[in-house]
Amino acid sequence: MRRHRKRRAVQAVPPALSHLRRETRTALELAIVALGPMELVEKLAAAAGLLEAIVELPSDSPPVIALTDKLAKRATSALEEWRKWQSDHLALAKA
């Protein structure tokens, strides 16, 4: 006799978090190619890796609930730092 398990509906990752994941991953790739400062690359890598891991979990799971806000702030901060570095170096290249 087979037991039927109730399948819990997995809620989708919020679009903003999914977008932040893609944007952080892209910034990481660009920072590596541009030979950005290792500290900046590491910040982007940490944020991108954590975002990749968190989107694999159900959005209502305790780790996701506990980490989402802090992780979003961490990723946003790393992205802002990347944009500033990129902008400063593009300006130098044009000069």
DADAWO-V292899 format. One record per run of one state. SS is the DSSP state (H for helix, E for strand, - for the rest). FROM is the first residue (numbers start at 1). TO is the last residue. Records with the same first field share a line. If there is no record, write none. Layout:
SS=FROM-TO  FROM-TO
//
This chain:
-=1-14  34-37  55-61  95-95
H=15-33  38-54  62-94
//
